[in-house]
Amino acid sequence: MTDTLRHYIGGERVAADAPAESLNPSNTNDVVAKVPMGGQAEVDAAVDAARKAFPAWADASPEVRSDLLDKVGSTIIARSADIGRLLAREEGKTLAEGIGETVRAGRIFKYFAGEALRRHGQNLESTRPGVEIQTYRQAVGVYGLITPWNFPIAIPAWKAAPALAFGNTVVIKPAGPTPATANVLADIMAECGAPAGVFNMLFGRGSMGDALIKHKDVDGVSFTGSQGVGAQVAAAAVARQARVQLEMGGKNPLIVLDDADLERAVAIALDGSFFATGQRCTASSRLIVQDGIHDKFVALLAEKVAALRVGDALDPNTQIGPAVSEDQMETSYRYIDIAASEGGRVVTGGDRIKLDNPGWYVRPTLIADTQAGMRINNEEVFGPVASTIRVKSYEEALEIANGVEFGLSAGIATTSLKHARHFQRYARAGMTMVNLATAGVDYHVPFGGTKSSSYGAREQGFAAVEFFTQTKTSYSWS
């Protein structure tokens, strides 16, 4: 069944020509949705609707905002099986992963339903007698939210929910490959009674996102995507003094020391590197392994990787679904070839895979004998591809782990409390994992990285209030 999407502006569905198509990456004969293209006129209309809705939404009782978000979250969770199936069909995650992501999106809305009631300030004593000081947080205005395809309902949720909870209005531009999944959120918002203009969604090419970023009435921009595009977003937003928040990927290391529990280390590498088809910004793409355990680790991990079942995302027996697009598939194979040409050894995978239906499948691939300076260890592949680097010591491993321009998530497998604590302190990453996969974070705590991975305030959890509110300091004399 093919859906024809429409923009959602000011509480109404707005029809447009639908020249683009969203395809099922497990079976490219299946057209998931026909997608409208938009331009400056649609951006202007959506921002205008959000601007007009802002005063009433910002001044509404926090209980009104809380009730809406809680209802949205409950509705998403209640429909997680159907939404998860759509997500798997459109993005390529396995059905279990699609349902899991959908439930997470619902939980995010329910969490921020609570945060809407906890927007707090402070009472402070002045240095001047008889003067009282209060600080409190206020909504900022209209936010433009530009979301990626790899978490097509969870990331729109973790951007939109806090923005709405604290009294802002939003215009979302979801990624091109997964519009139908994002569109479900607009449907649910309307069904649950979101006031007209509070939540808007536009479909279109990157030029529409650029128009949204540069719009004079957009007060803040939250973007998740590539580093190159993120730099352009930041420049455009800062040029007109809009708030900006960027999440731009990672090249995340997992250090495996000689004293690690081998089975545990292999399990967390398998999870962090390959599940969700490796299409996670927190994936463990660099496996930095100490001499004493290296050969056993590579042999056991290769055995596990080779046994992974690649297939249609909707098949309950599938463990690894397809890449989201042909470009993403080809990127994985191109980097496998580059790694081999630079001296890496393909231990398992690397060859093309074809199944009964035409799809964008990538065989999970493990590459050993790589060096820290190789492109495979410095550039984000965003596919089910991991490389190993042999090291002699923890100190060498930490130096290599910190030696790239990204700094999102970093992990270590060890039974040494000394090394674990040192790693937590000195790994140059926004998030560190001890004996856990680098991919896999909770929705109620801050998310973000260092160096070129992130820019601006942290996303998610209790940290979200920093980006989506502004502090006012008020003096009074009694």
PyMOL commands that set and color helices and strands:
alter all, ss='L'
color gray80, all
select helices_A, chain A and resi 40-59+62-78+80-91+95-115+154-165+179-191+206-214+227-239+262-278+291-306+326-341+375-377+394-401+417-426+461-468
alter helices_A, ss='H'
color red, helices_A
select strands_A, chain A and resi 3-4+7-9+12-14+20-24+27-35+122-125+131-139+142-146+169-173+199-201+220-224+243-247+252-256+284-290+345-348+365-368+385-391+406-407+409-413+431-434+450-451+454-455+469-477
alter strands_A, ss='S'
color yellow, strands_A
deselect
rebuild
show_as cartoon
